[in-house]
């Protein structure tokens, strides 16, 4: 079996929170076989010199839309499916080069794309796909303008659509079952208004509690969970009380809702960088004026939300939620988080906490014997200087995914 030996690196396991200087890491097949403070003797191994560099887990982004090659999601949904798939390839490859060996797609990507990456047909991060997110009529996944005809929505069949429109308890049960049958590893719902959609105010709650509980029941029956787009404290608390496990964005949280999340063991996945990118480039890249007008209402509040979650003890996963050309800003999320909660917690959000969100603790997001050999080699110490991660691929010399070198030495 193929062996690769990282020699004399400074190993950073986020679970420990410290740097282990001068360690060797031996990879065998797709797993970490040994981590040692003393030199490892592996005569047949390919050796990578990691002296003065940091060997750490591959990064995990818990909120991406890899098929969103257009900032206007309504237009994205109308783009031919083959074109959408082809446009995703450079997005996926760039994520991998930035050190993201795993992502959770929050609406759009399906089992087919995830399987193509697993087979090695195209380079990209391992995908945990949600399939199509579920949205009520007029909800965050409904990108029809007010004057468009309300004929039956074909969004469930278009690759570029991040969501499908479905209403009623029986209908949402069926939709959840269908997405799971098609390979979704978790179910995504829209539980409040949003920025990118044209007609739903951010403060709206979406789906009845009966509908949310039905979706949660179907996910739990399939041994998985529900992630919910939600902004306000009211929408967040309501979704969590109905059994939702992860809240996406959560910019307008209040302490009461954060306490509800902590009580129920829920996670949050903030996505600060997307609002910075939208404020800067959204209009230029074709985002509708109705959406641009909503950006500032959540952008600054998003920063404050991290402090509320931290004080309440709600674990925060890493998310970027970028669209179109703005995908290139993915790594900047580290800088925004580090300014508020420090480097260690920013890194944990994309490693150990993200692995817990994916229900892959001990397998992903760690540098331990028996874990998946997803590793990156960083040219400096990101625990001391977050720019070693926040500047994209600039300081990442090696990316290993499943025991295979995807770039670098």
Secondary structure, DSSP 4 states (H G I P E B T S, - for coil): --EEEEEEEEEEETTTTEEEEEEEEEEETTEEEEEESS----TTSEEEE-TTSEEEEPEEEEEE-TT--SS-HHHHHHS-HHHHHHHHHHHHHHHHHTTEEEEEESSS--HHHHHHHHTTSS---EEEE--SEEE-TTSTT----TTS--PPP-GGG-TT-SEEE--SHHHHHHHHHHHHHTT-SSEEEE-B--SSSSS--TT-B-S-HHHHHHHHHHHHHTT--EEEEEEEHHHHHHHHHTT--EEEEEEE--HHHHHHHHHHT-EEE--HHHHHHHHHHTTTTT--HHHHHHHHHHHHHHHHHHHHHHHHT--B-------GGGGGGTTHHHHHHHHHH-HHHHHHHTTHHHHHHTT-BTTBS---TTSB--EEEESS-TTT-THHHHTTTTTEEEEEETTEEEEE-
